[in-house]
Each structure stands twice: as C-alpha cells, then as structure tokens.
Amino acid sequence: MHMLNDTTPDLQCDVAVVGGGPAGSTVSALLAEMGWRVILFEKERHPRFHIGESLLPLNLPILQRLGVLEQVREIGVVKHGAEFNSDEHPNGRTTFYFRDAMDKDHPYAFQVRRSEFDHLLLKNSAAKGVDVREAVRVLDVQRISGDRSLLAVEDEAGVRRTWSAAFVIDASGRDTFLARRLKLKRKNPTHNTAAIFSHFEGVTRRPGADAGNIAIYWFPHGWFWMIPLRDGSMSVGAVCWPEYLKQRTSAPEAFLWETIRLCPSVHARMDGARMIAAARATGNYSYSAGSMYGDGFLLVGDAFAFVDPVFSSGVFLAMNGAAASAEVVDRCLRQPGLAPKLLARHERRMRRGIRSVSWFIHRFTSPAMHQMFMAPRNIARMQEAVISILAGDFYRKTPIGVPLALFKAVYYITAAKYLRHSWSSFRRRRRSTSVAFTGGTTPQDLEV
C-alpha cells in the first residue's frame, strides 16, 4: 500500500484511465473528444500478444464512431457468421449468418490479430489527444476529497509519480485492479471453465465467403474455437471443464495436441498444421464485481466482468460499455450531483446486457442447447433472435424479447426430453465450480 493521503500530486488531469486495451482506448478517446484532459496508463508496451480475435457486427458502429473502421478492415478478415460443429449430431455442421439476424443492417464483422487491433486503438486515442503512458504501472488509487483521487504510478525505469484526477476509470482487464483492491471481485458461482490455446499455420479453411467465419466444435470435455487470421494463421483453442485440464501432465503444447485429437473434426482440419506460438493455459476466469462504480471511479469491460468466450462477446462488451461509460462520466463531471443516479442506471443497463448473453453461454454445453443449435428453426423468428444475440444486439431496442422467451421455453422442454443427459451435464457443470485451475502459465485475457 502506498500512502497517498498527504501526498502533493506531481500532475493533474480530469480523467485517469487504467489499462490500454479496447475498453481503455475507447473510453479515453471519446472523453478526449468531449474536451476532457485524459491520461491513460498501460502497464505493457504495444503491440503485445492477446487472445480474443473475433469481433461482432455491433462492434462496427463503435469502430466507425472512433474513426478507425477502415483501418480495422485493412488488418482484419471478414467474418460473415458463426459455424457450429458436432461429431455426434447427424447434421454435423450448421452456420448462423449475421445477415439473417432480426436487424439486417449489420451482416458481417472481422477477425483481427489482437496485437494489431489493440495497438491501432491505442494509437487512435493518442491521436485524439489522450496522454498515453505505456510501460507505466498504477500502484495505488485513493480518494482524498469529494472530487479528487490520487494515483501512484511507476514507469519501467522505476520512477514514481503521483497524479490527481477528478475521475478514475478502471479498464485494466483481467487484472481487475480496483475490484481486487476494493474486494469487489466475485467468482461466478455457477459457471467455471478453463482453456488452452495457441496459433497455428497450415489449418484448412472453409471455401469462399465462409473462409473468415469462426468455427465452434463441441467435444466431450467442452468446446473448441478456430478463428482465421489475415496472415493465413489460425487461432485454435479448447475451453474445457477445469477437471479435464487439471489432468495435464505434459507440456502445454503436447497437451493441446492431445486435446485436439479428441475431436475428430478439428483434428481433420489440422492435419499437417504447425504450432507457431507457445501454447498457453488459463483457468477460473468467469467473474464479476459486486459493484461497477463508487465515489469517483467506474469499472469498464473485463475490469468489471468476464463471462465466457463462446459467443465472442468480450471485445464488444468492453467497447460498448466503454462508449456508454464515456457518456456517463462526461455527465458526472459536468453535473456531479447527478453522479450516483447516472452511475446506478448505467450499471443496471450493463448488467442486463451481460445477463442476456450469459443465459446462452452458461447453457452452451448442455444437450438441449447442443440439439437446438445443430437443428435450428425460425419458428416465431426464434432463429433470427438468436443470431441477433450472436451479433451483439442485446443493448438496443431490436424486438428480440418475445422470440427469445419462446426459445428459452423450447430449451426447457428439450432439456426435459433429454432429462438424463441434461441432469448429467448440469451436475458436471456444478461440480466444475469447485475445481480450481490456474493454468500453470502467465494468465492471459481470454475472449474468442
């Protein structure tokens, strides 16, 4: 702990942002455009490795607002939909195309190498006037009065400074800087998975317009992702029950290949492929904070909550939340008396969106969801509503509520039909919440 209460600040700003990922870069750029003096502290130097390469169609309006859409197009692969595969289902494969969502105006997204994407966003925030400080770690944050906070920071040379800010935004990702310090972080009590992943070359791609689609594969211990990148490489990972990954006795690279061989359809696409990056493992990563805000601070993106990567929602949730946060913080700074009401309303809205996608994520490996995704039907526009969720359309006023309610009703009926398998799946999922897996490697933010 660094005692800051009696410290005279070296420098001052309006808003201090902790973290230079998509959430931090987005909220800082927008606040700078609103006229505030913003400083951003990023502990690493960009570009740096990061998993989570798949964007959603509703990311694109945010990229357009930031002025970087065409730059992202240049580094990305066009993604028209999401492909779901099962070696145990007669259909074998089904693809959900974004053009078939309820709102037809957002028919595609991009796959991006995150080192390039994050660096692009960070440079854009600097171009908009944000004071970006890379390789600077925030050591402590303390509220010292009704309208100022002090931040103790340290650069890579070990030089320490103290900053004064009217508002602090924690966009530190899975570091969850403030949530940990304030003891707000809560492990998800009903959902717990772990993952192992790497990048490969020589993986077979789908033909034509489907070449850029994300592919998801169920297998007995969880599910795989395959994400094509622009340079011809492929991001491949397995999200599994922690009890499976705790069985690992070999090196991560060997264990990833062993896991790949458990899913014949994934293994077939990787015949002759070569791993071109170190395999990484991470676990126990589903969590949320008990509160999103407090006196003079706000948590954004993964610093607030992280669910599960199956629907590729992480980057969208981070950037959408950051864009909304910029509006809220701007109003809080201009009308401090309204801050508690504004922040409370913002948190309720953010949580609603997370709950919408979490319902699907938490049930994704269940036999009922498996059956419904592999044999989709658009009765009462249910399929269109599900594709809208896959596209990231869970914050707008698109009328997906009734079709989703019907989908959920059908889900529970289907779960009852496969009661024995559903119960077994439920018990395994509940059992996994008590299994701890740290991965044995440096934790990486995970979002596909």
RAMO-V83292 format. One record per backbone hydrogen bond with DSSP energy under -1.0 kcal/mol. CO is the residue of the C=O (numbers start at 1). NH is the residue of the N-H. E is the energy in kcal/mol with one decimal. If there is no record, write none. Layout:
{{CO & NH & E} {CO & NH & E}}
This chain:
{{4 & 7 & -1.9} {11 & 164 & -2.3} {14 & 167 & -1.5} {15 & 39 & -2.4} {16 & 169 & -2.9} {17 & 41 & -2.8} {18 & 171 & -2.4} {21 & 25 & -2.9} {22 & 26 & -1.9} {23 & 27 & -2.5} {24 & 28 & -2.0} {25 & 29 & -2.0} {26 & 30 & -2.1} {27 & 31 & -2.0} {28 & 32 & -2.3} {29 & 33 & -1.9} {30 & 34 & -1.1} {31 & 36 & -2.0} {32 & 35 & -1.6} {37 & 14 & -2.0} {37 & 15 & -2.0} {38 & 131 & -2.7} {39 & 17 & -3.0} {40 & 133 & -3.2} {41 & 19 & -3.2} {42 & 136 & -2.2} {44 & 135 & -1.7} {53 & 112 & -3.2} {56 & 59 & -2.4} {57 & 60 & -1.3} {59 & 63 & -2.2} {60 & 64 & -2.6} {61 & 65 & -2.2} {62 & 66 & -2.0} {63 & 68 & -2.3} {68 & 72 & -2.4} {69 & 73 & -2.2} {70 & 74 & -1.5} {71 & 75 & -1.0} {72 & 76 & -1.2} {77 & 111 & -2.4} {79 & 109 & -2.4} {80 & 98 & -2.3} {81 & 214 & -1.2} {82 & 96 & -2.9} {83 & 216 & -3.2} {84 & 94 & -2.4} {85 & 218 & -2.2} {91 & 93 & -2.4} {92 & 86 & -2.4} {94 & 84 & -3.3} {96 & 82 & -2.3} {97 & 100 & -2.1} {98 & 101 & -1.8} {109 & 79 & -2.6} {110 & 55 & -2.6} {111 & 77 & -2.1} {113 & 117 & -2.4} {114 & 118 & -2.9} {115 & 119 & -1.2} {116 & 120 & -2.3} {117 & 121 & -2.2} {118 & 122 & -2.3} {119 & 123 & -2.6} {120 & 124 & -2.0} {121 & 125 & -1.9} {122 & 126 & -1.9} {123 & 127 & -2.3} {124 & 128 & -1.3} {125 & 130 & -2.3} {126 & 129 & -1.7} {130 & 132 & -1.2} {131 & 40 & -2.5} {133 & 42 & -2.6} {137 & 154 & -2.4} {140 & 152 & -2.3} {142 & 150 & -3.2} {148 & 144 & -1.6} {148 & 145 & -1.3} {149 & 165 & -2.6} {150 & 142 & -2.4} {151 & 163 & -2.7} {152 & 139 & -3.4} {152 & 140 & -1.4} {153 & 161 & -2.1} {154 & 137 & -2.9} {155 & 158 & -2.2} {159 & 155 & -2.4} {161 & 153 & -2.5} {162 & 10 & -2.2} {162 & 11 & -1.7} {163 & 151 & -2.7} {164 & 13 & -2.3} {165 & 149 & -2.8} {167 & 16 & -2.5} {168 & 298 & -1.6} {169 & 18 & -2.9} {170 & 300 & -2.7} {172 & 175 & -1.5} {173 & 176 & -2.1} {176 & 180 & -2.5} {177 & 181 & -1.8} {178 & 182 & -3.0} {179 & 184 & -3.2} {179 & 185 & -1.3} {180 & 183 & -1.0} {184 & 290 & -2.5} {186 & 288 & -2.2} {194 & 240 & -3.2} {195 & 282 & -2.5} {196 & 238 & -2.8} {197 & 280 & -2.5} {198 & 236 & -2.5} {199 & 276 & -2.6} {200 & 234 & -2.8} {201 & 274 & -2.7} {207 & 210 & -1.3} {208 & 211 & -1.7} {210 & 213 & -1.5} {214 & 83 & -2.9} {215 & 226 & -1.7} {216 & 85 & -2.6} {217 & 224 & -2.7} {219 & 222 & -2.2} {221 & 241 & -1.7} {222 & 219 & -2.2} {223 & 239 & -3.2} {224 & 217 & -1.9} {225 & 237 & -1.7} {226 & 215 & -2.2} {227 & 235 & -2.9} {229 & 232 & -1.7} {233 & 229 & -2.6} {234 & 200 & -2.7} {235 & 227 & -2.7} {236 & 198 & -2.3} {237 & 225 & -2.5} {238 & 196 & -1.8} {239 & 223 & -2.4} {240 & 194 & -2.7} {241 & 244 & -1.6} {241 & 245 & -1.4} {242 & 246 & -2.2} {244 & 247 & -1.7} {245 & 248 & -1.7} {251 & 255 & -2.7} {252 & 256 & -2.4} {253 & 257 & -1.8} {254 & 258 & -2.3} {255 & 259 & -2.3} {256 & 260 & -2.5} {257 & 261 & -1.9} {259 & 262 & -1.4} {260 & 263 & -1.7} {263 & 267 & -2.7} {264 & 268 & -2.4} {265 & 269 & -1.2} {266 & 270 & -1.1} {268 & 271 & -1.1} {269 & 204 & -2.5} {270 & 273 & -2.3} {274 & 201 & -2.4} {280 & 197 & -2.3} {282 & 195 & -3.3} {286 & 188 & -2.7} {287 & 306 & -2.3} {288 & 186 & -3.1} {292 & 299 & -3.0} {294 & 297 & -1.4} {296 & 168 & -2.4} {297 & 294 & -1.8} {298 & 170 & -2.6} {300 & 303 & -1.5} {301 & 304 & -2.1} {301 & 305 & -1.9} {304 & 289 & -1.6} {306 & 287 & -2.1} {309 & 312 & -2.1} {313 & 317 & -3.2} {314 & 318 & -2.4} {315 & 319 & -2.8} {316 & 320 & -3.3} {317 & 321 & -2.1} {318 & 322 & -1.9} {319 & 323 & -2.5} {320 & 324 & -2.4} {321 & 325 & -2.3} {322 & 326 & -2.1} {323 & 327 & -1.3} {324 & 328 & -1.9} {325 & 329 & -3.2} {326 & 330 & -2.2} {327 & 331 & -1.8} {328 & 332 & -2.5} {329 & 333 & -2.5} {330 & 334 & -1.6} {331 & 335 & -2.7} {335 & 338 & -2.2} {336 & 339 & -1.4} {338 & 342 & -2.7} {339 & 343 & -2.9} {340 & 344 & -2.0} {341 & 345 & -2.1} {342 & 346 & -2.1} {343 & 347 & -2.4} {344 & 348 & -2.1} {345 & 349 & -2.0} {346 & 350 & -2.4} {347 & 351 & -2.6} {348 & 352 & -1.9} {349 & 353 & -1.7} {350 & 354 & -2.0} {351 & 355 & -2.7} {352 & 356 & -2.0} {353 & 357 & -1.7} {354 & 358 & -2.4} {355 & 359 & -1.9} {357 & 361 & -2.2} {358 & 362 & -3.0} {361 & 364 & -1.3} {363 & 366 & -1.8} {366 & 370 & -2.4} {367 & 371 & -2.4} {368 & 372 & -2.3} {369 & 373 & -2.5} {370 & 374 & -1.8} {371 & 375 & -1.3} {378 & 381 & -1.9} {379 & 382 & -1.7} {381 & 385 & -1.9} {382 & 386 & -2.2} {383 & 387 & -2.6} {384 & 388 & -1.8} {385 & 389 & -1.7} {386 & 390 & -2.3} {387 & 391 & -1.7} {388 & 393 & -2.9} {389 & 392 & -1.4} {391 & 58 & -1.9} {392 & 394 & -1.6} {398 & 400 & -2.6} {400 & 404 & -2.3} {401 & 405 & -2.1} {402 & 406 & -2.2} {403 & 407 & -2.3} {404 & 408 & -2.6} {405 & 409 & -1.9} {406 & 410 & -2.5} {407 & 411 & -2.4} {408 & 412 & -2.2} {409 & 413 & -1.9} {410 & 414 & -2.8} {411 & 415 & -2.7} {412 & 416 & -1.9} {413 & 417 & -1.8} {414 & 418 & -1.9} {416 & 419 & -1.3} {418 & 422 & -3.1} {419 & 423 & -2.9} {420 & 424 & -1.9} {421 & 425 & -2.5} {422 & 426 & -2.6} {423 & 427 & -2.5} {424 & 428 & -2.0} {425 & 429 & -2.4} {426 & 430 & -2.5} {427 & 431 & -2.5} {428 & 432 & -1.9} {431 & 434 & -1.4} {432 & 435 & -1.4}}
